[in-house]
């Protein structure tokens, strides 16, 4: 069962990592910690739920609907709110993003209600056997999409002009400006790219988790743990950090108690802040 739980944890953890990649990218480029990230995921999950329930679209195909909606919403938020506090104090950024998250949560409560809504698909309960291991079909599909998305984003950041500009801003904003990089445009591009990953991961998460207005608070904590574990601003770190958290959750749920599963991210965060606060791929600078 150890190997089975290891595999299950990696598959689920990959999805956690993708959910955290958007948060890590935005921090790396804009130097803003977005405390409304969980609520953004919540919105993407609702889009998937309504597309599946009322339009009959598969959750995986609903990604094509979720991406443009979330990108447009994200660009609006970035231009109207985030851009105004980009050079403000950390406290101002925290108050703004926390307040934004609370507004989104309460809007969802008022307009949709507080019930948990599940996105139902046939393959969510299907599995297949490979050797001595059982694989949930939904877990495998979401993991493949996660790796494909991460690979495409990595290629974009490494080999395209816009990607190189994003990386230059994340490494040294002032030098990038001196070299003629339009940071205002780059911030919007980075935020939009982060929202693409939010849209995809929200659609994938909706297959595994029921959505409610308050689920964002759970995912924002999980994403912060993953980002801190991997190293703030590191996309590979976020992906690997997500897998580590997923494995620890699976092992704890099986060998200790399922009741301790939700406490795992907090325990990892406490230990990490004591042992290696900069994360796996981070540095002390």
C-alpha positions as CSV (number, residue, x, y, z in Angstrom):
1,X,0.0,0.0,0.0
2,X,3.0,2.3,0.4
3,X,3.6,2.4,-3.3
4,X,-0.1,2.8,-4.0
5,X,-0.4,5.8,-1.7
6,X,2.8,7.3,-3.2
7,X,1.4,7.1,-6.7
8,X,-2.0,8.6,-5.5
9,X,-0.2,11.4,-3.7
10,X,1.9,12.3,-6.7
11,X,-1.1,12.3,-9.0
12,X,-3.2,14.6,-6.7
13,X,-0.2,16.6,-5.7
14,X,0.6,17.5,-9.3
15,X,-2.8,19.3,-9.4
16,X,-2.0,21.1,-6.2
17,X,1.3,22.2,-7.8
18,X,-0.5,23.6,-10.9
19,X,-2.9,25.5,-8.7
20,X,0.0,27.1,-6.9
21,X,2.0,27.9,-10.1
22,X,-0.2,30.9,-10.9
23,X,0.4,32.3,-7.4
24,X,4.1,31.7,-7.7
25,X,4.4,33.3,-11.1
26,X,2.5,36.4,-10.1
27,X,4.7,36.8,-7.0
28,X,7.9,36.1,-9.0
29,X,7.2,38.8,-11.6
30,X,5.1,41.4,-9.7
31,X,6.4,40.8,-6.1
32,X,2.8,40.6,-4.9
33,X,1.4,37.9,-2.7
34,X,-2.2,37.4,-3.9
35,X,-4.3,36.3,-0.9
36,X,-7.4,36.2,-3.2
37,X,-5.8,33.3,-5.2
38,X,-8.1,30.8,-3.5
39,X,-11.2,32.7,-4.5
40,X,-9.9,32.9,-8.1
41,X,-9.8,29.1,-8.0
42,X,-13.3,29.0,-6.5
43,X,-14.6,31.1,-9.5
44,X,-12.9,28.8,-12.0
45,X,-14.5,25.8,-10.2
46,X,-18.0,27.4,-10.4
47,X,-17.5,28.2,-14.1
48,X,-16.7,24.5,-14.7
49,X,-19.7,23.4,-12.6
50,X,-22.2,25.5,-14.5
51,X,-20.7,24.6,-17.9
52,X,-21.0,20.9,-17.0
53,X,-24.3,21.0,-15.3
54,X,-26.3,23.3,-17.5
55,X,-24.5,23.1,-20.8
56,X,-23.5,19.4,-20.7
57,X,-19.8,20.2,-21.4
58,X,-17.2,17.8,-20.0
59,X,-15.1,19.5,-17.2
60,X,-12.0,19.0,-19.2
61,X,-13.5,20.7,-22.3
62,X,-14.9,23.5,-20.1
63,X,-11.3,24.6,-19.7
64,X,-11.8,26.3,-23.1
65,X,-14.6,28.4,-21.6
66,X,-12.9,29.0,-18.2
67,X,-9.7,30.3,-19.6
68,X,-11.0,33.4,-21.5
69,X,-13.4,34.3,-18.7
70,X,-10.8,34.1,-16.0
71,X,-8.1,35.9,-18.1
72,X,-10.5,38.8,-18.8
73,X,-11.5,38.9,-15.1
74,X,-7.9,38.8,-14.0
75,X,-6.8,41.6,-16.4
76,X,-9.7,43.7,-15.1
77,X,-8.6,43.1,-11.5
78,X,-4.9,43.7,-12.4
79,X,-5.6,47.0,-14.2
80,X,-8.2,48.4,-11.8
81,X,-6.8,47.2,-8.4
82,X,-3.4,45.5,-8.4
83,X,-1.7,48.1,-10.6
84,X,-2.6,50.8,-8.1
85,X,-0.7,49.1,-5.3
86,X,2.2,47.5,-7.2
87,X,4.7,49.8,-5.5
88,X,2.9,50.2,-2.2
89,X,3.8,48.6,1.1
90,X,3.3,44.9,1.7
91,X,0.6,45.7,4.2
92,X,-1.4,47.6,1.6
93,X,-1.1,44.7,-0.8
94,X,-2.2,42.2,1.8
95,X,-5.3,44.3,2.8
96,X,-6.3,44.7,-0.8
97,X,-6.0,41.1,-1.8
98,X,-7.6,39.8,1.4
99,X,-10.4,42.3,1.0
100,X,-10.9,41.2,-2.6
101,X,-11.1,37.6,-1.5
102,X,-13.7,38.4,1.1
103,X,-15.8,40.3,-1.5
104,X,-15.7,37.4,-4.0
105,X,-16.6,34.9,-1.2
106,X,-19.6,37.0,-0.1
107,X,-20.7,37.7,-3.7
108,X,-20.8,33.9,-4.3
109,X,-22.7,33.3,-1.0
110,X,-25.3,35.9,-2.0
111,X,-25.8,35.0,-5.6
112,X,-25.2,31.2,-5.6
113,X,-25.7,30.1,-2.0
114,X,-23.6,28.2,0.5
115,X,-24.3,24.7,-0.6
116,X,-21.6,22.4,-1.8
117,X,-22.0,21.7,-5.6
118,X,-20.4,18.7,-7.2
119,X,-19.4,18.4,-10.8
120,X,-20.5,14.9,-11.8
121,X,-18.8,12.9,-14.5
122,X,-18.7,9.2,-15.2
123,X,-15.0,8.7,-15.2
124,X,-14.6,10.4,-11.8
125,X,-15.4,7.0,-10.2
126,X,-13.7,4.8,-12.8
127,X,-10.3,3.2,-12.4
128,X,-7.9,0.7,-14.1
129,X,-5.2,-1.6,-12.9
130,X,-1.6,-1.6,-14.0
131,X,0.4,-4.3,-12.4
132,X,-0.4,-4.2,-8.7
133,X,-1.4,-0.6,-8.7
134,X,-4.9,0.9,-9.1
135,X,-5.2,4.2,-11.0
136,X,-8.2,6.5,-10.8
137,X,-8.9,7.6,-14.4
138,X,-9.7,11.1,-13.3
139,X,-6.4,11.4,-11.4
140,X,-4.5,10.2,-14.4
141,X,-6.3,12.6,-16.8
142,X,-5.8,15.6,-14.5
143,X,-2.1,14.7,-14.0
144,X,-1.5,14.5,-17.8
145,X,-3.1,17.9,-18.3
146,X,-1.1,19.3,-15.4
147,X,2.2,18.2,-16.8
148,X,1.3,19.3,-20.3
149,X,0.3,22.8,-19.0
150,X,3.4,23.1,-17.0
151,X,5.5,22.0,-19.9
152,X,3.9,24.6,-22.3
153,X,4.3,27.4,-19.8
154,X,7.9,26.5,-19.2
155,X,8.6,26.5,-22.9
156,X,6.9,29.8,-23.3
157,X,8.9,31.4,-20.5
158,X,12.2,29.9,-21.8
159,X,12.1,30.3,-25.5
160,X,9.7,33.2,-26.5
161,X,10.6,36.9,-26.4
162,X,7.7,37.6,-24.0
163,X,8.8,34.7,-21.8
164,X,12.3,36.0,-21.6
165,X,11.0,39.5,-20.8
166,X,8.9,38.0,-18.0
167,X,11.9,36.2,-16.6
168,X,14.1,39.3,-16.8
169,X,11.5,41.3,-14.8
170,X,11.3,38.6,-12.2
171,X,15.1,38.5,-11.8
172,X,15.7,42.3,-11.7
173,X,12.9,44.7,-12.3
174,X,15.0,47.9,-12.4
175,X,17.6,46.5,-14.9
176,X,14.8,45.2,-17.1
177,X,13.3,48.7,-17.2
178,X,16.6,50.2,-18.1
179,X,16.9,47.8,-21.0
180,X,13.6,49.0,-22.3
181,X,11.2,46.4,-21.0
182,X,7.7,47.8,-20.5
183,X,7.0,46.4,-17.1
184,X,3.4,47.7,-17.1
185,X,2.6,45.4,-20.0
186,X,4.6,42.6,-18.6
187,X,2.7,42.7,-15.3
188,X,-0.6,42.3,-17.2
189,X,0.8,39.5,-19.3
190,X,2.1,37.7,-16.2
191,X,-1.2,38.1,-14.4
192,X,-3.1,36.9,-17.4
193,X,-0.8,33.8,-17.7
194,X,-1.3,33.2,-14.0
195,X,-5.0,33.3,-14.5
196,X,-4.7,30.7,-17.3
197,X,-3.2,28.3,-14.8
198,X,-5.9,29.2,-12.3
199,X,-8.6,28.4,-14.9
200,X,-7.1,25.1,-15.8
201,X,-6.4,24.0,-12.3
202,X,-9.9,25.2,-11.1
203,X,-11.5,23.0,-13.8
204,X,-9.4,20.0,-12.8
205,X,-10.1,20.5,-9.0
206,X,-13.8,20.6,-9.7
207,X,-13.7,17.0,-10.7
208,X,-12.2,16.0,-7.3
209,X,-13.8,18.5,-5.0
210,X,-17.2,20.0,-4.5
211,X,-17.3,23.8,-4.8
212,X,-18.7,26.2,-2.3
213,X,-18.1,30.0,-1.7
214,X,-15.7,29.2,1.2
215,X,-13.5,26.6,-0.5
216,X,-11.1,29.3,-1.5
217,X,-9.8,29.7,2.0
218,X,-8.8,26.0,2.0
219,X,-7.0,26.2,-1.3
220,X,-5.2,29.5,-0.6
221,X,-3.6,28.0,2.4
222,X,-2.7,24.9,0.4
223,X,-1.2,26.9,-2.4
224,X,0.9,29.1,0.0
225,X,2.3,26.0,1.6
226,X,3.2,24.6,-1.8
227,X,4.8,27.8,-3.0
228,X,6.8,28.3,0.2
229,X,7.9,24.6,0.1
230,X,9.1,24.9,-3.5
231,X,10.5,28.4,-3.1
232,X,8.7,31.7,-3.8
233,X,8.6,32.5,-7.5
234,X,9.8,29.0,-8.6
235,X,7.5,27.2,-11.0
236,X,9.3,23.9,-10.8
237,X,9.4,24.3,-7.1
238,X,5.7,24.8,-7.0
239,X,5.0,21.6,-9.0
240,X,7.4,19.5,-6.9
241,X,6.1,21.1,-3.7
242,X,2.6,20.2,-4.7
243,X,3.6,16.6,-5.2
244,X,5.3,16.5,-1.8
245,X,2.2,17.8,-0.1
246,X,0.0,15.3,-2.0
247,X,2.2,12.4,-1.0
248,X,2.2,13.5,2.7
249,X,-1.6,13.9,2.6
250,X,-2.0,10.4,1.1
251,X,0.4,8.8,3.6
252,X,-1.1,10.6,6.6
253,X,-4.6,9.7,5.5
254,X,-3.8,6.0,5.3
255,X,-1.2,5.4,8.1
256,X,-2.4,7.9,10.7
257,X,-6.0,9.1,10.3
258,X,-8.1,10.7,7.5
259,X,-8.9,13.4,10.1
260,X,-5.3,14.6,10.1
261,X,-5.2,15.0,6.3
262,X,-6.2,18.7,6.3
263,X,-3.6,19.4,9.0
264,X,-0.7,18.1,6.8
265,X,-0.1,21.4,5.0
266,X,0.1,23.3,8.2
267,X,2.5,20.8,9.7
268,X,4.7,21.0,6.6
269,X,4.7,24.8,6.7
270,X,5.7,24.9,10.4
271,X,8.6,22.4,9.9
272,X,9.7,24.1,6.7
273,X,9.8,27.6,8.3
274,X,12.1,26.2,11.0
275,X,14.4,24.0,8.8
276,X,14.5,25.8,5.4
277,X,12.4,28.9,5.2
278,X,13.6,29.8,1.7
279,X,12.1,26.5,0.3
280,X,13.6,23.8,-1.8
281,X,14.5,25.9,-4.8
282,X,14.7,29.3,-3.1
283,X,17.7,31.1,-1.7
284,X,18.2,33.3,1.3
285,X,18.5,36.4,-0.7
